[in-house]
Amino acid sequence: MSSQEEILSDGRFSCVARDPRFWEMPEKERKVKIDKRFRAMFHDKKFKLRYTVDKRGRPVNYTSTENLRKFYALSESDSDLSESDSKELTVKKKKKKKAKGKGEAGS
């Protein structure tokens, strides 16, 4: 077989190296960005399927959530919001526990 340089130096295939149709897609653009409305599909049981056999009948052991993580990504603004939302929820829970503790002690 010919090496890659020999193929690209051939006049018939020289345009392949410069043509963007044949470039590999960047990692950031491969995954579809989804917003926070759909983030539940990564951890909801309704979206989780367990596969034991692939499409050719060979045994496999993976779930559909792995495929979801491979093809979809949360948008950056939503992932930042989700982190801040989770922090706010923990702060609110702590405040509620303290308020319940004070209310029970007073009555």
N, C-alpha and C positions, 0 to 999 in steps of 0.2 A: 504494500500500500504506500501511497505517496504521503509525504509529510504535509502538514497544514500550510507551510510557507510555499511549497511547490504548487499547491492547489490555488492559493491566493495570487501567486505570480502568473498563473495561466490567464490569458486575456479573456477567456470565456467566463471566468468566475471572479474577476477582479472587482466587479461592482458589488459583490456580496458583502465584502468587508465594510463598504461605505454606506450601504443601504440600511436605513433604520428598521425596515420590515423584518430583517433577519437578526437584529440585536436581541440579546436576552433582556427580558423585562426586569426592571429594578425591583429589589425586594420590597421597597416601600409601596410600590404600585401594584404588586401582585394581589394583595388582599383587598377585599371590598370593605370600605369603611361603613360601619353602621353606627347609629346613634343610640342614646341611652334607652330608648323605648324598647329596643330589641335585645338588651344585654341579658335578659332573663333566660334566653335560649341557651346560654352557655352552662347554666346550672339547674335548669328546670327538668324534672323527670319526664315531662311530656315529650321533650326533644331528644331524649336519650334512648338509643337503640343499641342492643348488644349484638354484634355480628359474630357468628361462629364459622361461616363459610364465605369466601369471596365469590365474585361473579363467575369464576371458572371452577368452583367446587373445591378449592383448596382450603384446608382449615386455617382460620385466622382467629385472633383474639383482640379485637379492638371495638370501640364504641363510636357512635356517630358524633359525639361531642369532640372527638379528636379531629374529625373532618371539619367540623365547624371552626375550630381554632386554626386549622390550616388555611382555610379560605376566607375567613372573616376576621376583622379587627375592629375594636371599638375606636371611634374617632378620638383624637388626642384631647379635644376640649371636653368630651364626655367622660373620658377616663379620669381626667383631672377632677371633674365635678363629682364623679362617683367616689373618689378618694376623700374629697372634702365632705361629701354627704355622709359617708360612713363615720368620719370623725365627729361630725355634728350629732349623729345618732347616738354615739357612745357617750358624748357629753350630756345629751338630753336624758339618757337612761340613768346616768349617775345622779343628775339633779333630781329626777323623780324618786330614786331610792332614798336620797337624803331627805326629801320632802315627806315621804311616807314615814320614815323613821322619826322625824320630828313630830308629825301629826299623831302618831300612835303614843309617843311618850307624853304628850300634852293631855290626852283624853283619858 
